[in-house]
Structures are given as C-alpha cells and as structure tokens.
Amino acid sequence: MMQPGLYHILIISAALFFIGVFGFFTRRNLITMLMSIELILNSVNLNFIAFNKYVWPHKMDGLFFSLFVIAIAAAEAAVAIAIIINLYRSHQSIDVEDAGEMKY
C-alpha cells in the first residue's frame, strides 16, 4: 500500500480550506458558520502536521503549533457558542442578519 505524500495531504487540506471558506460565505446560520471556521482551522492543522512530517521530520514545531491552534479553536468555539446562545435568547433566532442588532 502506497503512503500518501506531501502533495496528497496538501490537496486534501486545500479542499477542506475552500469548503470552509465557501460554507462561511454562503451560510446565514451562525452554527454552520462556526463549523466552517473549524474546518478552516483543521485544514491549517493538517498543513502544520504534513510539513512537520515531510519537510522537518526531526522537529516538533508543527505538532506544537497544531496543539496551540486546537486550544485557540476550543476557546473560540466556547465564546462563539455563548454569543449564539445569548443571541437566541434575545431574538429567538440564530440568523446572521439578526446579529446586526447587537451592535447598538
């Protein structure tokens, strides 16, 4: 069985990234936008791990950056879900257009 190379992993990562960007720009639901951001961050993690394995195999920088991105993504998801819950309680909707009223 052939092991995937760097280019194969980068193609998968690019596909994940563009699916996330497409989902972020086309959806109006805040939950699906949050999921799209998570897809983008996971594609970045995949790039870090792939470059760590194939370009600098004796260093652990890619792993540490990936762990840092995962921790930041968890904090971002917690804050975003709290904002979404607050928006739902006040407007009974999680539509992006209703979030514009929270500015004032």
Backbone atoms as SQL, in Angstrom:
CREATE TABLE atoms (id INTEGER PRIMARY KEY, chain TEXT, resi INTEGER, resn TEXT, atom TEXT, x REAL, y REAL, z REAL);
INSERT INTO atoms VALUES
  (1, 'A', 1, 'MET', 'N', 0.836, -1.170, 0.000),
  (2, 'A', 1, 'MET', 'CA', 0.000, 0.000, 0.000),
  (3, 'A', 1, 'MET', 'C', 0.889, 1.244, 0.000),
  (4, 'A', 2, 'MET', 'N', 0.562, 2.162, -0.885),
  (5, 'A', 2, 'MET', 'CA', 1.374, 3.364, -1.018),
  (6, 'A', 2, 'MET', 'C', 0.997, 4.392, 0.052),
  (7, 'A', 3, 'GLN', 'N', 2.007, 4.987, 0.642),
  (8, 'A', 3, 'GLN', 'CA', 1.780, 6.005, 1.654),
  (9, 'A', 3, 'GLN', 'C', 1.547, 7.352, 0.972),
  (10, 'A', 4, 'PRO', 'N', 0.584, 8.149, 1.454),
  (11, 'A', 4, 'PRO', 'CA', 0.334, 9.448, 0.809),
  (12, 'A', 4, 'PRO', 'C', 1.514, 10.401, 1.010),
  (13, 'A', 5, 'GLY', 'N', 1.808, 11.146, -0.039),
  (14, 'A', 5, 'GLY', 'CA', 2.900, 12.105, 0.019),
  (15, 'A', 5, 'GLY', 'C', 2.418, 13.468, 0.475),
  (16, 'A', 6, 'LEU', 'N', 3.350, 14.410, 0.471),
  (17, 'A', 6, 'LEU', 'CA', 3.039, 15.762, 0.914),
  (18, 'A', 6, 'LEU', 'C', 1.987, 16.410, 0.032),
  (19, 'A', 7, 'TYR', 'N', 2.095, 16.200, -1.287),
  (20, 'A', 7, 'TYR', 'CA', 1.146, 16.829, -2.203),
  (21, 'A', 7, 'TYR', 'C', -0.269, 16.311, -2.010),
  (22, 'A', 8, 'HIS', 'N', -0.408, 15.035, -1.708),
  (23, 'A', 8, 'HIS', 'CA', -1.735, 14.473, -1.461),
  (24, 'A', 8, 'HIS', 'C', -2.383, 15.109, -0.235),
  (25, 'A', 9, 'ILE', 'N', -1.612, 15.255, 0.808),
  (26, 'A', 9, 'ILE', 'CA', -2.137, 15.847, 2.040),
  (27, 'A', 9, 'ILE', 'C', -2.449, 17.328, 1.830),
  (28, 'A', 10, 'LEU', 'N', -1.614, 18.027, 1.059),
  (29, 'A', 10, 'LEU', 'CA', -1.874, 19.438, 0.789),
  (30, 'A', 10, 'LEU', 'C', -3.127, 19.628, -0.063),
  (31, 'A', 11, 'ILE', 'N', -3.403, 18.704, -0.959),
  (32, 'A', 11, 'ILE', 'CA', -4.629, 18.786, -1.764),
  (33, 'A', 11, 'ILE', 'C', -5.852, 18.593, -0.870),
  (34, 'A', 12, 'ILE', 'N', -5.788, 17.641, 0.043),
  (35, 'A', 12, 'ILE', 'CA', -6.896, 17.428, 0.982),
  (36, 'A', 12, 'ILE', 'C', -7.073, 18.652, 1.877),
  (37, 'A', 13, 'SER', 'N', -5.963, 19.219, 2.325),
  (38, 'A', 13, 'SER', 'CA', -6.027, 20.398, 3.174),
  (39, 'A', 13, 'SER', 'C', -6.608, 21.590, 2.423),
  (40, 'A', 14, 'ALA', 'N', -6.222, 21.773, 1.173),
  (41, 'A', 14, 'ALA', 'CA', -6.774, 22.866, 0.376),
  (42, 'A', 14, 'ALA', 'C', -8.264, 22.672, 0.148),
  (43, 'A', 15, 'ALA', 'N', -8.676, 21.428, -0.085),
  (44, 'A', 15, 'ALA', 'CA', -10.109, 21.155, -0.262),
  (45, 'A', 15, 'ALA', 'C', -10.881, 21.485, 1.014),
  (46, 'A', 16, 'LEU', 'N', -10.360, 21.082, 2.162),
  (47, 'A', 16, 'LEU', 'CA', -11.003, 21.420, 3.435),
  (48, 'A', 16, 'LEU', 'C', -11.079, 22.931, 3.634),
  (49, 'A', 17, 'PHE', 'N', -9.999, 23.621, 3.297),
  (50, 'A', 17, 'PHE', 'CA', -9.970, 25.064, 3.465),
  (51, 'A', 17, 'PHE', 'C', -11.033, 25.738, 2.600),
  (52, 'A', 18, 'PHE', 'N', -11.118, 25.353, 1.333),
  (53, 'A', 18, 'PHE', 'CA', -12.068, 26.010, 0.444),
  (54, 'A', 18, 'PHE', 'C', -13.510, 25.615, 0.741),
  (55, 'A', 19, 'ILE', 'N', -13.738, 24.408, 1.237),
  (56, 'A', 19, 'ILE', 'CA', -15.083, 24.041, 1.691),
  (57, 'A', 19, 'ILE', 'C', -15.473, 24.908, 2.884),
  (58, 'A', 20, 'GLY', 'N', -14.523, 25.143, 3.797),
  (59, 'A', 20, 'GLY', 'CA', -14.788, 26.001, 4.943),
  (60, 'A', 20, 'GLY', 'C', -15.058, 27.443, 4.547),
  (61, 'A', 21, 'VAL', 'N', -14.281, 27.969, 3.613),
  (62, 'A', 21, 'VAL', 'CA', -14.491, 29.345, 3.156),
  (63, 'A', 21, 'VAL', 'C', -15.834, 29.465, 2.440),
  (64, 'A', 22, 'PHE', 'N', -16.148, 28.494, 1.593),
  (65, 'A', 22, 'PHE', 'CA', -17.432, 28.507, 0.891),
  (66, 'A', 22, 'PHE', 'C', -18.591, 28.446, 1.882),
  (67, 'A', 23, 'GLY', 'N', -18.487, 27.570, 2.877),
  (68, 'A', 23, 'GLY', 'CA', -19.536, 27.464, 3.886),
  (69, 'A', 23, 'GLY', 'C', -19.679, 28.721, 4.712),
  (70, 'A', 24, 'PHE', 'N', -18.565, 29.379, 4.996),
  (71, 'A', 24, 'PHE', 'CA', -18.626, 30.609, 5.792),
  (72, 'A', 24, 'PHE', 'C', -19.312, 31.731, 5.032),
  (73, 'A', 25, 'PHE', 'N', -19.014, 31.856, 3.748),
  (74, 'A', 25, 'PHE', 'CA', -19.576, 32.966, 2.977),
  (75, 'A', 25, 'PHE', 'C', -20.983, 32.716, 2.456),
  (76, 'A', 26, 'THR', 'N', -21.424, 31.466, 2.401),
  (77, 'A', 26, 'THR', 'CA', -22.744, 31.200, 1.829),
  (78, 'A', 26, 'THR', 'C', -23.815, 30.923, 2.864),
  (79, 'A', 27, 'ARG', 'N', -23.475, 30.637, 4.081),
  (80, 'A', 27, 'ARG', 'CA', -24.468, 30.300, 5.094),
  (81, 'A', 27, 'ARG', 'C', -24.884, 31.523, 5.890),
  (82, 'A', 28, 'ARG', 'N', -26.121, 31.487, 6.383),
  (83, 'A', 28, 'ARG', 'CA', -26.625, 32.570, 7.225),
  (84, 'A', 28, 'ARG', 'C', -26.800, 32.114, 8.673),
  (85, 'A', 29, 'ASN', 'N', -26.680, 30.836, 8.921),
  (86, 'A', 29, 'ASN', 'CA', -26.824, 30.290, 10.254),
  (87, 'A', 29, 'ASN', 'C', -25.486, 30.397, 10.978),
  (88, 'A', 30, 'LEU', 'N', -25.493, 30.923, 12.201),
  (89, 'A', 30, 'LEU', 'CA', -24.241, 31.121, 12.934),
  (90, 'A', 30, 'LEU', 'C', -23.557, 29.811, 13.306),
  (91, 'A', 31, 'ILE', 'N', -24.330, 28.758, 13.549),
  (92, 'A', 31, 'ILE', 'CA', -23.734, 27.463, 13.895),
  (93, 'A', 31, 'ILE', 'C', -22.960, 26.899, 12.709),
  (94, 'A', 32, 'THR', 'N', -23.534, 26.966, 11.509),
  (95, 'A', 32, 'THR', 'CA', -22.824, 26.443, 10.338),
  (96, 'A', 32, 'THR', 'C', -21.621, 27.321, 9.987),
  (97, 'A', 33, 'MET', 'N', -21.703, 28.608, 10.288),
  (98, 'A', 33, 'MET', 'CA', -20.532, 29.462, 10.081),
  (99, 'A', 33, 'MET', 'C', -19.415, 29.093, 11.052),
  (100, 'A', 34, 'LEU', 'N', -19.779, 28.767, 12.275),
  (101, 'A', 34, 'LEU', 'CA', -18.794, 28.321, 13.256),
  (102, 'A', 34, 'LEU', 'C', -18.160, 27.002, 12.827),
  (103, 'A', 35, 'MET', 'N', -18.974, 26.098, 12.292),
  (104, 'A', 35, 'MET', 'CA', -18.435, 24.828, 11.796),
  (105, 'A', 35, 'MET', 'C', -17.496, 25.060, 10.612),
  (106, 'A', 36, 'SER', 'N', -17.786, 26.039, 9.786),
  (107, 'A', 36, 'SER', 'CA', -16.915, 26.352, 8.656),
  (108, 'A', 36, 'SER', 'C', -15.576, 26.901, 9.138),
  (109, 'A', 37, 'ILE', 'N', -15.600, 27.711, 10.172),
  (110, 'A', 37, 'ILE', 'CA', -14.345, 28.209, 10.740),
  (111, 'A', 37, 'ILE', 'C', -13.524, 27.060, 11.316),
  (112, 'A', 38, 'GLU', 'N', -14.193, 26.103, 11.926),
  (113, 'A', 38, 'GLU', 'CA', -13.488, 24.935, 12.454),
  (114, 'A', 38, 'GLU', 'C', -12.856, 24.114, 11.326),
  (115, 'A', 39, 'LEU', 'N', -13.539, 24.012, 10.184),
  (116, 'A', 39, 'LEU', 'CA', -12.947, 23.327, 9.032),
  (117, 'A', 39, 'LEU', 'C', -11.693, 24.038, 8.550),
  (118, 'A', 40, 'ILE', 'N', -11.738, 25.353, 8.517),
  (119, 'A', 40, 'ILE', 'CA', -10.569, 26.125, 8.095),
  (120, 'A', 40, 'ILE', 'C', -9.404, 25.897, 9.057),
  (121, 'A', 41, 'LEU', 'N', -9.683, 25.921, 10.348),
  (122, 'A', 41, 'LEU', 'CA', -8.622, 25.702, 11.335),
  (123, 'A', 41, 'LEU', 'C', -8.075, 24.281, 11.267),
  (124, 'A', 42, 'ASN', 'N', -8.926, 23.300, 10.985),
  (125, 'A', 42, 'ASN', 'CA', -8.441, 21.929, 10.833),
  (126, 'A', 42, 'ASN', 'C', -7.580, 21.763, 9.588),
  (127, 'A', 43, 'SER', 'N', -7.880, 22.512, 8.536),
  (128, 'A', 43, 'SER', 'CA', -7.010, 22.438, 7.358),
  (129, 'A', 43, 'SER', 'C', -5.635, 23.030, 7.669),
  (130, 'A', 44, 'VAL', 'N', -5.610, 24.077, 8.486),
  (131, 'A', 44, 'VAL', 'CA', -4.327, 24.650, 8.904),
  (132, 'A', 44, 'VAL', 'C', -3.546, 23.636, 9.738),
  (133, 'A', 45, 'ASN', 'N', -4.233, 22.942, 10.642),
  (134, 'A', 45, 'ASN', 'CA', -3.568, 21.908, 11.442),
  (135, 'A', 45, 'ASN', 'C', -3.009, 20.803, 10.568),
  (136, 'A', 46, 'LEU', 'N', -3.754, 20.417, 9.547),
  (137, 'A', 46, 'LEU', 'CA', -3.286, 19.380, 8.633),
  (138, 'A', 46, 'LEU', 'C', -2.026, 19.834, 7.905),
  (139, 'A', 47, 'ASN', 'N', -1.978, 21.107, 7.523),
  (140, 'A', 47, 'ASN', 'CA', -0.766, 21.645, 6.892),
  (141, 'A', 47, 'ASN', 'C', 0.418, 21.619, 7.855),
  (142, 'A', 48, 'PHE', 'N', 0.198, 22.033, 9.090),
  (143, 'A', 48, 'PHE', 'CA', 1.288, 22.017, 10.070),
  (144, 'A', 48, 'PHE', 'C', 1.851, 20.608, 10.251),
  (145, 'A', 49, 'ILE', 'N', 0.980, 19.636, 10.393),
  (146, 'A', 49, 'ILE', 'CA', 1.432, 18.260, 10.605),
  (147, 'A', 49, 'ILE', 'C', 2.121, 17.710, 9.365),
  (148, 'A', 50, 'ALA', 'N', 1.571, 18.001, 8.178),
  (149, 'A', 50, 'ALA', 'CA', 2.169, 17.493, 6.938),
  (150, 'A', 50, 'ALA', 'C', 3.570, 18.073, 6.723),
  (151, 'A', 51, 'PHE', 'N', 3.700, 19.378, 6.897),
  (152, 'A', 51, 'PHE', 'CA', 5.024, 19.973, 6.725),
  (153, 'A', 51, 'PHE', 'C', 5.995, 19.506, 7.800),
  (154, 'A', 52, 'ASN', 'N', 5.489, 19.272, 8.995),
  (155, 'A', 52, 'ASN', 'CA', 6.352, 18.763, 10.051),
  (156, 'A', 52, 'ASN', 'C', 6.868, 17.367, 9.700),
  (157, 'A', 53, 'LYS', 'N', 6.009, 16.534, 9.128),
  (158, 'A', 53, 'LYS', 'CA', 6.415, 15.159, 8.817),
  (159, 'A', 53, 'LYS', 'C', 7.333, 15.085, 7.614),
  (160, 'A', 54, 'TYR', 'N', 7.042, 15.847, 6.561),
  (161, 'A', 54, 'TYR', 'CA', 7.771, 15.676, 5.317),
  (162, 'A', 54, 'TYR', 'C', 8.916, 16.657, 5.115),
  (163, 'A', 55, 'VAL', 'N', 8.854, 17.840, 5.690),
  (164, 'A', 55, 'VAL', 'CA', 9.909, 18.823, 5.455),
  (165, 'A', 55, 'VAL', 'C', 10.906, 18.847, 6.612),
  (166, 'A', 56, 'TRP', 'N', 10.405, 18.875, 7.835),
  (167, 'A', 56, 'TRP', 'CA', 11.276, 18.883, 9.015),
  (168, 'A', 56, 'TRP', 'C', 10.903, 17.719, 9.930),
  (169, 'A', 57, 'PRO', 'N', 11.295, 16.495, 9.567),
  (170, 'A', 57, 'PRO', 'CA', 10.830, 15.334, 10.347),
  (171, 'A', 57, 'PRO', 'C', 11.440, 15.220, 11.743),
  (172, 'A', 58, 'HIS', 'N', 12.543, 15.890, 12.004),
  (173, 'A', 58, 'HIS', 'CA', 13.185, 15.748, 13.313),
  (174, 'A', 58, 'HIS', 'C', 12.816, 16.869, 14.281),
  (175, 'A', 59, 'LYS', 'N', 11.929, 17.765, 13.865),
  (176, 'A', 59, 'LYS', 'CA', 11.493, 18.845, 14.741),
  (177, 'A', 59, 'LYS', 'C', 10.042, 18.605, 15.146),
  (178, 'A', 60, 'MET', 'N', 9.633, 19.244, 16.227),
  (179, 'A', 60, 'MET', 'CA', 8.265, 19.089, 16.731),
  (180, 'A', 60, 'MET', 'C', 7.469, 20.383, 16.611),
  (181, 'A', 61, 'ASP', 'N', 7.936, 21.321, 15.802),
  (182, 'A', 61, 'ASP', 'CA', 7.279, 22.624, 15.706),
  (183, 'A', 61, 'ASP', 'C', 5.852, 22.517, 15.182),
  (184, 'A', 62, 'GLY', 'N', 5.631, 21.701, 14.161),
  (185, 'A', 62, 'GLY', 'CA', 4.292, 21.552, 13.596),
  (186, 'A', 62, 'GLY', 'C', 3.302, 20.992, 14.598),
  (187, 'A', 63, 'LEU', 'N', 3.750, 20.047, 15.406),
  (188, 'A', 63, 'LEU', 'CA', 2.884, 19.471, 16.430),
  (189, 'A', 63, 'LEU', 'C', 2.512, 20.515, 17.480),
  (190, 'A', 64, 'PHE', 'N', 3.480, 21.303, 17.910),
  (191, 'A', 64, 'PHE', 'CA', 3.196, 22.314, 18.929),
  (192, 'A', 64, 'PHE', 'C', 2.281, 23.411, 18.400),
  (193, 'A', 65, 'PHE', 'N', 2.504, 23.819, 17.146),
  (194, 'A', 65, 'PHE', 'CA', 1.605, 24.807, 16.555),
  (195, 'A', 65, 'PHE', 'C', 0.195, 24.252, 16.414),
  (196, 'A', 66, 'SER', 'N', 0.073, 22.976, 16.059),
  (197, 'A', 66, 'SER', 'CA', -1.250, 22.359, 15.930),
  (198, 'A', 66, 'SER', 'C', -1.962, 22.301, 17.276),
  (199, 'A', 67, 'LEU', 'N', -1.244, 21.946, 18.320),
  (200, 'A', 67, 'LEU', 'CA', -1.848, 21.920, 19.649),
  (201, 'A', 67, 'LEU', 'C', -2.283, 23.316, 20.083),
  (202, 'A', 68, 'PHE', 'N', -1.490, 24.318, 19.739),
  (203, 'A', 68, 'PHE', 'CA', -1.844, 25.701, 20.061),
  (204, 'A', 68, 'PHE', 'C', -3.107, 26.119, 19.298),
  (205, 'A', 69, 'VAL', 'N', -3.199, 25.763, 18.020),
  (206, 'A', 69, 'VAL', 'CA', -4.379, 26.106, 17.217),
  (207, 'A', 69, 'VAL', 'C', -5.613, 25.388, 17.748),
  (208, 'A', 70, 'ILE', 'N', -5.466, 24.148, 18.181),
  (209, 'A', 70, 'ILE', 'CA', -6.594, 23.403, 18.746),
  (210, 'A', 70, 'ILE', 'C', -7.078, 24.074, 20.032),
  (211, 'A', 71, 'ALA', 'N', -6.154, 24.518, 20.873),
  (212, 'A', 71, 'ALA', 'CA', -6.543, 25.200, 22.113),
  (213, 'A', 71, 'ALA', 'C', -7.250, 26.523, 21.815),
  (214, 'A', 72, 'ILE', 'N', -6.739, 27.275, 20.858),
  (215, 'A', 72, 'ILE', 'CA', -7.376, 28.540, 20.476),
  (216, 'A', 72, 'ILE', 'C', -8.756, 28.271, 19.867),
  (217, 'A', 73, 'ALA', 'N', -8.875, 27.210, 19.066),
  (218, 'A', 73, 'ALA', 'CA', -10.167, 26.879, 18.456),
  (219, 'A', 73, 'ALA', 'C', -11.192, 26.476, 19.509),
  (220, 'A', 74, 'ALA', 'N', -10.754, 25.783, 20.545),
  (221, 'A', 74, 'ALA', 'CA', -11.677, 25.403, 21.613),
  (222, 'A', 74, 'ALA', 'C', -12.172, 26.644, 22.357),
  (223, 'A', 75, 'ALA', 'N', -11.274, 27.572, 22.640),
  (224, 'A', 75, 'ALA', 'CA', -11.689, 28.811, 23.310),
  (225, 'A', 75, 'ALA', 'C', -12.596, 29.640, 22.416),
  (226, 'A', 76, 'GLU', 'N', -12.284, 29.690, 21.129),
  (227, 'A', 76, 'GLU', 'CA', -13.111, 30.425, 20.178),
  (228, 'A', 76, 'GLU', 'C', -14.502, 29.818, 20.073),
  (229, 'A', 77, 'ALA', 'N', -14.574, 28.499, 20.065),
  (230, 'A', 77, 'ALA', 'CA', -15.873, 27.833, 19.980),
  (231, 'A', 77, 'ALA', 'C', -16.696, 28.091, 21.238),
  (232, 'A', 78, 'ALA', 'N', -16.073, 28.096, 22.395),
  (233, 'A', 78, 'ALA', 'CA', -16.804, 28.351, 23.634),
  (234, 'A', 78, 'ALA', 'C', -17.370, 29.766, 23.663),
  (235, 'A', 79, 'VAL', 'N', -16.566, 30.739, 23.264),
  (236, 'A', 79, 'VAL', 'CA', -17.044, 32.122, 23.241),
  (237, 'A', 79, 'VAL', 'C', -18.130, 32.300, 22.182),
  (238, 'A', 80, 'ALA', 'N', -17.939, 31.709, 21.013),
  (239, 'A', 80, 'ALA', 'CA', -18.928, 31.839, 19.942),
  (240, 'A', 80, 'ALA', 'C', -20.251, 31.189, 20.316),
  (241, 'A', 81, 'ILE', 'N', -20.213, 30.037, 20.959),
  (242, 'A', 81, 'ILE', 'CA', -21.460, 29.380, 21.369),
  (243, 'A', 81, 'ILE', 'C', -22.166, 30.193, 22.441),
  (244, 'A', 82, 'ALA', 'N', -21.405, 30.819, 23.343),
  (245, 'A', 82, 'ALA', 'CA', -22.024, 31.687, 24.346),
  (246, 'A', 82, 'ALA', 'C', -22.708, 32.886, 23.685),
  (247, 'A', 83, 'ILE', 'N', -22.072, 33.459, 22.678),
  (248, 'A', 83, 'ILE', 'CA', -22.694, 34.574, 21.954),
  (249, 'A', 83, 'ILE', 'C', -23.936, 34.106, 21.210),
  (250, 'A', 84, 'ILE', 'N', -23.874, 32.932, 20.604),
  (251, 'A', 84, 'ILE', 'CA', -25.025, 32.392, 19.865),
  (252, 'A', 84, 'ILE', 'C', -26.192, 32.125, 20.809),
  (253, 'A', 85, 'ILE', 'N', -25.913, 31.571, 21.982),
  (254, 'A', 85, 'ILE', 'CA', -26.977, 31.309, 22.959),
  (255, 'A', 85, 'ILE', 'C', -27.601, 32.621, 23.421),
  (256, 'A', 86, 'ASN', 'N', -26.775, 33.634, 23.671),
  (257, 'A', 86, 'ASN', 'CA', -27.288, 34.945, 24.067),
  (258, 'A', 86, 'ASN', 'C', -28.143, 35.556, 22.966),
  (259, 'A', 87, 'LEU', 'N', -27.705, 35.436, 21.724),
  (260, 'A', 87, 'LEU', 'CA', -28.481, 35.951, 20.592),
  (261, 'A', 87, 'LEU', 'C', -29.813, 35.212, 20.455),
  (262, 'A', 88, 'TYR', 'N', -29.797, 33.900, 20.658),
  (263, 'A', 88, 'TYR', 'CA', -31.035, 33.128, 20.544),
  (264, 'A', 88, 'TYR', 'C', -32.019, 33.499, 21.660),
  (265, 'A', 89, 'ARG', 'N', -31.495, 33.713, 22.856),
  (266, 'A', 89, 'ARG', 'CA', -32.377, 34.090, 23.967),
  (267, 'A', 89, 'ARG', 'C', -33.027, 35.447, 23.743),
  (268, 'A', 90, 'SER', 'N', -32.312, 36.368, 23.137),
  (269, 'A', 90, 'SER', 'CA', -32.871, 37.700, 22.961),
  (270, 'A', 90, 'SER', 'C', -33.706, 37.850, 21.692),
  (271, 'A', 91, 'HIS', 'N', -33.395, 37.098, 20.627),
  (272, 'A', 91, 'HIS', 'CA', -34.086, 37.282, 19.349),
  (273, 'A', 91, 'HIS', 'C', -34.832, 36.037, 18.860),
  (274, 'A', 92, 'GLN', 'N', -34.708, 34.902, 19.529),
  (275, 'A', 92, 'GLN', 'CA', -35.312, 33.629, 19.126),
  (276, 'A', 92, 'GLN', 'C', -34.896, 33.231, 17.704),
  (277, 'A', 93, 'SER', 'N', -33.691, 33.583, 17.318),
  (278, 'A', 93, 'SER', 'CA', -33.167, 33.233, 16.001),
  (279, 'A', 93, 'SER', 'C', -31.644, 33.272, 16.065),
  (280, 'A', 94, 'ILE', 'N', -31.006, 32.430, 15.250),
  (281, 'A', 94, 'ILE', 'CA', -29.547, 32.479, 15.152),
  (282, 'A', 94, 'ILE', 'C', -29.135, 32.847, 13.732),
  (283, 'A', 95, 'ASP', 'N', -29.969, 33.644, 13.085),
  (284, 'A', 95, 'ASP', 'CA', -29.671, 34.125, 11.745),
  (285, 'A', 95, 'ASP', 'C', -28.667, 35.272, 11.832),
  (286, 'A', 96, 'VAL', 'N', -27.776, 35.350, 10.862),
  (287, 'A', 96, 'VAL', 'CA', -26.727, 36.364, 10.875),
  (288, 'A', 96, 'VAL', 'C', -27.315, 37.768, 10.766),
  (289, 'A', 97, 'GLU', 'N', -28.388, 37.925, 10.020),
  (290, 'A', 97, 'GLU', 'CA', -28.978, 39.248, 9.852),
  (291, 'A', 97, 'GLU', 'C', -29.544, 39.787, 11.161),
  (292, 'A', 98, 'ASP', 'N', -29.988, 38.905, 12.062),
  (293, 'A', 98, 'ASP', 'CA', -30.465, 39.346, 13.364),
  (294, 'A', 98, 'ASP', 'C', -29.324, 39.764, 14.290),
  (295, 'A', 99, 'ALA', 'N', -28.126, 39.298, 14.022),
  (296, 'A', 99, 'ALA', 'CA', -26.985, 39.643, 14.865),
  (297, 'A', 99, 'ALA', 'C', -26.558, 41.087, 14.683),
  (298, 'A', 100, 'GLY', 'N', -26.976, 41.724, 13.609),
  (299, 'A', 100, 'GLY', 'CA', -26.632, 43.128, 13.382),
  (300, 'A', 100, 'GLY', 'C', -27.253, 44.051, 14.411),
  (301, 'A', 101, 'GLU', 'N', -28.339, 43.620, 15.056),
  (302, 'A', 101, 'GLU', 'CA', -28.982, 44.427, 16.081),
  (303, 'A', 101, 'GLU', 'C', -28.192, 44.446, 17.386),
  (304, 'A', 102, 'MET', 'N', -27.219, 43.558, 17.528),
  (305, 'A', 102, 'MET', 'CA', -26.433, 43.521, 18.759),
  (306, 'A', 102, 'MET', 'C', -25.364, 44.609, 18.785),
  (307, 'A', 103, 'LYS', 'N', -25.155, 45.320, 17.688),
  (308, 'A', 103, 'LYS', 'CA', -24.140, 46.363, 17.635),
  (309, 'A', 103, 'LYS', 'C', -24.493, 47.549, 18.518),
  (310, 'A', 104, 'TYR', 'N', -25.766, 47.838, 18.679),
  (311, 'A', 104, 'TYR', 'CA', -26.180, 49.067, 19.339),
  (312, 'A', 104, 'TYR', 'C', -26.634, 48.822, 20.750);
